[in-house]
Amino acid sequence: MTVTIVGSQLGDEGKGALVDLWGGDADVVVRYQGGDNAGHTVVEGGEEYALSLVPSGAVRGKVGVLGNGCVVNPRTLFDEIGKLRERGLEPDVRVAKRAHVILPYHRRLDNIEEEAKEDSDVKVGTTGRGIGPTYEDKAGRRGVRVGDLLDPEVLRDRLEYVVPQKRTVIEDIYGLEAGEECDVDALHEEYAEFGRRLREEGMTVNCSDFLYERRQAGENVMFEGAQGTLIDIDHGSYPYVTSSNPTAGGAATGSGVGPTVTGRGEVVGVVKGYLSRVGEGPMPTELDCDEAEEALASDIREKGGEFGTVTGRPRRIGWLDVPMLRHAARVNGYTGIAVNHLDVLAGLDELHVGHAYELEGEERLSLPATTERWAECEPVLKEFEPWPEVDWDAVADEGYDALPDAALDYLAYLEEQLDTPVYAVGLGPDREQTVVRTNPWE
């Protein structure tokens, strides 16, 4: 069986907690896109593990796979594995030979290009991790893949072809000086060594074959998406998007299993009880109109710990955007949703959701296709009764029906609007603070 975990909003929905929670019933956890720009935090027994590349299932001792749809920075990979080992874990991480490699010139170009967009309306607000330039090279058929690191001669051929192009871009187009990131010999030495480590530790796999064999053996496979639906390059608010497909369809292309495999499994959309965003782009329900809204946003930000796992940047805060969720439910084909951070909304003086948009005098229940039109949308707010602060640990112990009545009304509204049942509710960062209503494996 398969379960696919997908972000329903703009990232930072708390997917890692659900992967960790339900990962106990999985044998293999597969990241199918993204790179070390995908911060995910797992809390177990009060211990916090902040990861950006290693699949969340590593904390549960599961086999973690970085699929062919990922872009892999070997420096980050081995650094994270080393830190987990220092904390007494032995992560079993496999890397698809077809996955593309992030090299130093990708990170240099990422920062150069973002700086060049600083004063334009197409500034994306990237993490500067080289993700976009690596996917550009993949599409341009000049990338270096993980399998290339295993053969020093092939690796040198790849570098000798692509590095002069990068040097030309940096020096002739941007008028800057190329540095060590364009030194073929230095790059070859470092990345051939990464290849040696990958080979000696038996970490590389043909992802499609590997997953086929595990499924044939009767094992459960969980697919873990990074970021969220609204920053999917095809289905998000382009150009304020990532360079891959976090949506459920990406699980097939990014891992080498067929869509009939993931389609027969469960697809769970993770929803934060409000909205947050790192980076640029429209956010119709953003709390930023006046001092009162900004103060409310600040309170939610502090209470919810809304600072980027990778960047540390404070996240923008808004009311839950239901048109966004309707779009996500249709694009991903959810069988269930998990709603996180419900405790963060407790004790508010007021509580709203963006039920719809108003655009040119018409009410719209889903997103316009273009980002420019989305930016023109005004939210049509629906008011809810706030719920009080309670002993959330006690509620987690007692179960779903122990939630405050107002919170149950909030969740029932979401089920109705998305035509999708609530599978779980997150009331805190620890595994034991999630109320499970339906286990997708059962």
Order of alpha helices (4+ residues) and beta strands (2+ residues): beta-alpha-beta-beta-beta-beta-beta-alpha-beta-beta-alpha-alpha-alpha-alpha-alpha-beta-alpha-beta-alpha-alpha-beta-beta-alpha-beta-beta-alpha-beta-beta-beta-alpha-beta-alpha-alpha-beta-beta
